[in-house]
Amino acid sequence: MFDPKWYQATYGLRFATQREAFDDYLRKSRFAPVNPSPRFDSETYHRMYMDVFHAQQSPLQHYLLHGRGEGRQHVPATVRWYPREVVTPSVALGEAASTLKVALCLHVFYADFLDRFAEAIARFPIEVDVFLTLAAAEHEDKAQAAFAEHPRVRALHTRVVPNRGRNFGPMLVEFGPQLGEYDLLCHLHSKKSLYSGKEQTQWAEYLIEYLLRDVSVITRLLNAFAEDESLGLYYPTTFWMMPAWVNHQTMNKGFMQTWQRELGLGPIPDFLSYPAGGMFWARPQALHGVIDRGWTYDDFPPEPLPNDNSMLHALERVLGPLVEHRGYRQLFFYPPTGQFTTDSGYITASYHGRLGNHLASIQAHSYISFDVFDTLVRREYMVADYAKLKLGKRLAEQGRVASARAFVKLRNEAEASLRQRANFQGDVDIVAIYDELAERLEVSPAQAQAWMRQEFELDLEMIRPKDEMVELFNHLAASGHVLWVISDTYYTRDQVGLMLRKAGVSAAYRLMVSSAEQARKDNGSLWHRVKQDLAAEGVQRHLHIGDNVVADAQMPGDLGLTTFHILHPRDKWRALGFPEVLIGDEALDEGEILKWGRLISEVGRNPFIGE
């Protein structure tokens, strides 16, 4: 089941013996989705048998020694994504590449990584200057032993640094100005993921392999940068065992907006390509505005930092947009096919296919919950504020407000004011919002509540089903699954129920809406309640399905709940390469809404790409 010729040809490798080729596969397949032959798919085996993955075993080795006898299954090698715009640099080191001046920037918090990094560059194609930042003074001797006389290290610079700024801060504070003198910089740090009761090193090994250790990859990478001055940033595609939604701004939108302003960047899409894990190669000039900023440690937030939602998590995500803004392109390596590409389509590749492909895994759960908006129902023109704009148009014609847009602004400010007044605890409902509007517009509460009903009726009129998702919902109910519907919304429980009924949801379900529960998904409070209720009912197999990365995937996932993320209509629109529309002022331009909104809604009716 191992084909040495196929393996070497596919991954651009050369070995003296078949045993060396097999040993290379055994080592890499513990952490990378490489296949031994067309007959065996390593990634599928790991995904089917997570015990093998967590034990950090090679899939084929496990199958041959244990899995076959245990009746475990395997499938032929499957290509999950075909990159467009494949880059094919030479496999032999070129003259221009051999003269590149490279800075290898390593931040070491865990001392055992010093030997890992030193070993990784043992066969590096060229000599490098190493810039080491060490989290503790006692690491200094080990650092000198590992790198001072390393045959591939031309010069060594070390600094003992405070625990501030994670991996980015020390590099930028200590060496930022010097890095501008180099053709290329490569940045790695000592990353450990602790779960399942023990250290899991696969993510770190994956990044080290395709940023430092794999001689074929690094040789081709150096040639690519030497041959094409438009390349500004390189990293392997996101670690394959991470959820697809990690290629997203997630909770970092506020910090991303700050970076956008400071760096002069344009709009950044929610889904984006960036070096997840914060390790990459780059041309220093492509990072102008970051490495040459003149940083101090006080510029970075103190520890402890959250798992997400910080300026450092946003900095990691802004690197790709930054280099593209500077006129450079990003380069990626896709390990399953052994190809370099400038195609960022990998970020949504997991959303290709059809709902039927996932039906068995969905049905394996006894309790299944669904989000509402853009999961079970969609709006005809996609824009959530369009009903408010329509109401504002009526009120403007009556002389109640200056313009339709002015009303939307006032309506949303009333909602925001109530949230702020409650110190962002619980949630608000549409009745309270219009009571607040009554005071601001100096009208009677009865008049304001009449407007509230109009807003809801206008929105209800535009509600359409996401047909495949509604069919799934009703099918699951008929199959005996217990269904919950969970939504962050200012609408009341009865109003949401009417929307679901209009969309064709006919099965019985438990409905939890944030305005009634006084807890929200997007801050985790409602998920804590859901988790408690599931435990009280003794539920072992629960799955949540929704389109919002933070509210429906990240937050419940952080609490240990199982999730199935689907694409929001706008995200699918972008993934298909359609133009960026309905952003900024266009989002409340009725002409633009009528022009584009229905198209986006129709495209997003089915959340999968290629259906």
Buried (B, 14 or more C-beta within 10 A) or exposed (E): EBBBEBBBEBBBBEBEEBEEBBEBBBBBBBBBBBBBBEBBBBBBBBBBBEEBBBEBBBBBBBBBEEBEEEEBEBEEBEEBBEBEEEBEBBEEBBEEBBEBBBBBBBBBBBBEBBEBBBBBBEEBBBBBBBBBBBBEEEBBEBBBEBBEEBEBBEEBBBBBBEBBBBBBBBBBBBBBEBBBEBBBBBBBBBBEEEEEEEEBBBBBBBBBBBBBBBBBBBBBBBBBBBBBEEBBBBBBBBBBBEBBBBBBBBBBBEBBBBBBEEBEBEEBBBBBBBBBBBBBBBBBBBBBBBBBBEBEBEBBBEEEBEEBBBBBBBBBBBBBBBBBBBEBBBBBBBBBBBBBBBBBBBBBBBBBBEBEEBEEEBBEBBBBBBBBBBBBBBBBBBBEBBBBBBBBBBBBEEEBBEEBBEBBBBBEEBBEBBBEEEEEEBBBBBBBBBBBBBEEBEBEEEBBBEBBEBBBEBBBEBBBBBEBBBEBBBBBBEEEBBBBBBBBBBBBBEBBBBBBEBBBBEBEBEBBBBBBBBBBBBBBBBBBBBBEBBEEEEBEEBBBBBBBBBBBBBBBBEEEBBBBBBBBBBBBBBBEEBEEBBEEEBBBBBEBBEBBBBBBBBBBBBBBBEE
